[in-house]
Amino acid sequence: MTAAGDDAARPHKLPRPRQIQDLNPDQLVAVIWRLAMEICVLRDRLGTHEALLAGQNVLSRNDIEAYSPSKDEAAARLKARTELIENIINDLS
């Protein structure tokens, strides 16, 4: 894990959101709901995939935990993560 101030850890350099005390409470609730919905959907989908794969003896939990993405996949993940963060920052603006 890198230090919080390490530029290598933040190659996308997103703008910092305003201070929390300057935000409208409705905006904070919207962000919390967005994150909660994202987490719920992802947990459901991941659980379904893992159960199907394990049920057919395709992959085990150990296989999943040991997986390392390719450079292209890592770049796609970073792009998706950046878009999610940008959406959250937009909700806070």
LINRAGI-V402413 format. One record per residue. N is the residue number from 0. RES is the residue in three letters. PHI is phi in radians with two decimals (* if undefined). PSI is psi in degrees with one decimal (* if undefined). OMEGA is omega in radians with two decimals (NA if undefined). Layout:
n: [N;N]
res: [RES;RES]
phi: [PHI;PHI]
psi: [PSI;PSI]
omega: [OMEGA;OMEGA]
This chain:
n: [0;1;2;3;4;5;6;7;8;9;10;11;12;13;14;15;16;17;18;19;20;21;22;23;24;25;26;27;28;29;30;31;32;33;34;35;36;37;38;39;40;41;42;43;44;45;46;47;48;49;50;51;52;53;54;55;56;57;58;59;60;61;62;63;64;65;66;67;68;69;70;71;72;73;74;75;76;77;78;79;80;81;82;83;84;85;86;87;88;89;90;91;92]
res: [MET;THR;ALA;ALA;GLY;ASP;ASP;ALA;ALA;ARG;PRO;HIS;LYS;LEU;PRO;ARG;PRO;ARG;GLN;ILE;GLN;ASP;LEU;ASN;PRO;ASP;GLN;LEU;VAL;ALA;VAL;ILE;TRP;ARG;LEU;ALA;MET;GLU;ILE;CYS;VAL;LEU;ARG;ASP;ARG;LEU;GLY;THR;HIS;GLU;ALA;LEU;LEU;ALA;GLY;GLN;ASN;VAL;LEU;SER;ARG;ASN;ASP;ILE;GLU;ALA;TYR;SER;PRO;SER;LYS;ASP;GLU;ALA;ALA;ALA;ARG;LEU;LYS;ALA;ARG;THR;GLU;LEU;ILE;GLU;ASN;ILE;ILE;ASN;ASP;LEU;SER]
phi: [*;-1.73;-1.19;-1.01;-1.58;-1.20;-1.10;-1.13;-1.35;-2.29;-1.15;-1.47;0.82;-1.26;-1.17;-1.35;-1.24;-1.08;-1.12;-0.98;-1.15;-1.52;-1.60;-1.25;-0.98;-1.12;-1.15;-1.12;-1.10;-1.06;-1.15;-1.06;-1.13;-1.04;-1.14;-1.10;-1.14;-1.03;-1.10;-1.07;-1.10;-1.11;-1.08;-1.08;-1.16;-1.11;-1.07;-1.11;-1.06;-1.10;-1.14;-1.12;-1.18;-1.19;-1.11;-1.78;0.94;-1.55;-2.43;-1.83;-1.03;-1.08;-1.04;-1.15;-1.14;-1.52;-1.16;-2.21;-1.22;-1.24;-1.06;-1.11;-1.18;-1.09;-1.15;-1.12;-1.13;-1.08;-1.08;-1.11;-1.11;-1.10;-1.10;-1.09;-1.11;-1.08;-1.10;-1.14;-1.08;-1.09;-1.10;-1.53;-1.61]
psi: [143.2;162.4;151.8;-32.8;-0.1;119.8;-30.2;-25.7;-15.5;63.6;-20.9;-18.4;61.0;151.6;147.4;137.6;162.8;168.4;142.8;-40.9;-16.8;-4.7;150.5;134.4;-32.3;-35.0;-41.2;-41.2;-41.4;-40.8;-44.7;-44.1;-41.0;-46.9;-41.8;-42.1;-43.2;-46.0;-45.1;-46.0;-45.7;-42.5;-44.2;-47.6;-43.1;-42.3;-41.1;-48.1;-46.9;-41.3;-42.8;-44.0;-42.5;-38.2;-27.1;12.6;37.8;-47.4;146.2;169.8;-37.8;-40.4;-42.8;-45.5;-29.9;-6.6;139.4;121.5;153.6;171.5;-42.9;-42.6;-39.2;-39.3;-41.0;-39.1;-41.7;-41.4;-46.0;-41.5;-42.8;-42.2;-40.6;-45.2;-41.4;-40.4;-40.3;-43.9;-39.6;-38.2;-28.4;-5.7;*]
omega: [-3.10;3.12;-3.07;-3.11;-3.09;-3.13;3.14;-3.13;-3.09;-3.09;-3.09;3.05;3.08;3.10;3.09;3.10;3.08;3.08;-3.11;-3.08;3.12;-3.04;3.04;3.12;3.10;3.10;3.12;3.10;3.12;3.12;3.14;3.12;3.12;-3.13;3.13;3.12;3.11;-3.12;-3.13;-3.14;-3.13;3.12;3.13;-3.11;3.12;3.12;3.11;3.13;-3.12;3.14;3.12;-3.13;3.12;3.14;3.12;-3.14;3.10;3.13;3.04;3.07;3.11;3.08;-3.12;-3.12;-3.08;-3.06;3.07;-3.07;3.05;3.11;3.13;3.14;3.10;3.11;3.11;3.11;3.11;3.12;3.14;3.13;3.14;3.11;3.10;3.14;3.10;3.10;3.11;3.11;3.10;3.09;-3.12;-3.08;NA]
